[in-house]
Amino acid sequence: MWVNKMIGKVLKYMRTKNNLSQEELSNLIYIKQNTLSRYETETNDINFETIEKIANKCGYKIYFENSNFKDKFESKDILRKDI
């Protein structure tokens, strides 16, 4: 699936930009190193919560922007129970 391939590349980019090894990052977010490797190589699916954890540990924010309405929000702005 195309989305997983792009997510894997983004995860690896965030990690390497922060000079973190897979082992270091996996320890920070409490997953196994081989699980992180599978996310990065697109062999395992990943949920949004884990993507968000990785982004946050690497100093990135995930936000959504509507260019038509100039509306921008982060996932934290939405109550999880509303989804």
For each residue, the residues with C-beta under 8 A, 3 or more apart:
1: 4 5
2: 5 6
3: 6 7
4: 1 7 8 42 45 46
5: 1 2 8 9 42
6: 2 3 9 10
7: 3 4 10 11 39 42 46 51
8: 4 5 11 12 39 40 41 42
9: 5 6 12 13 40
10: 6 7 13 14
11: 7 8 14 15 36 39 40 46 51 54
12: 8 9 15 16 40
13: 9 10 16 17
14: 10 11 17 18 54 55 58 60
15: 11 12 18 20 22 25 40 54 58
16: 12 13 19 20
17: 13 14 58
18: 14 15 25 58 59
19: 16
20: 15 16 24 25 28 58
21: 24 25
22: 15 25 26 33 36 37 40
23: 26 27 33
24: 20 21 27 28
25: 15 18 20 21 22 28 29 36 54 57 58
26: 22 23 29 30 31 32 33 35 36
27: 23 24 30
28: 20 24 25 57
29: 25 26 50 53 54 57
30: 26 27
31: 26 35 36 50
32: 26 35 36
33: 22 23 26 36 37
34: 37 38
35: 26 31 32 38 39 44
36: 11 22 25 26 31 32 33 39 40
37: 22 33 34 40 41
38: 34 35 41 43 44
39: 7 8 11 35 36 42 44 46 50
40: 8 9 11 12 15 22 36 37
41: 8 37 38
42: 4 5 7 8 39
43: 38
44: 35 38 39
45: 4
46: 4 7 11 39 50 51
47: 50 51
48: 51 52 75
49: 52 53
50: 29 31 39 46 47 53 54
51: 7 11 46 47 48 54 55 62
52: 48 49 55 56 62 75
53: 29 49 50 56 57
54: 11 14 15 25 29 50 51 57 58
55: 14 51 52 58 60 61 62
56: 52 53 59 60 61
57: 25 28 29 53 54
58: 14 15 17 18 20 25 54 55
59: 18 56
60: 14 55 56
61: 55 56 74
62: 51 52 55 74 75
63: 72 73 74 75
64: 72 73 74 75
65: 71 72
66: 69 70 71 72
67: 70
68:
69: 66
70: 66 67
71: 65 66
72: 63 64 65 66
73: 63 64 77 78
74: 61 62 63 64 77
75: 48 52 62 63 64 78
76:
77: 73 74
78: 73 75 82 83
79: 82 83
80: 83
81:
82: 78 79
83: 78 79 80
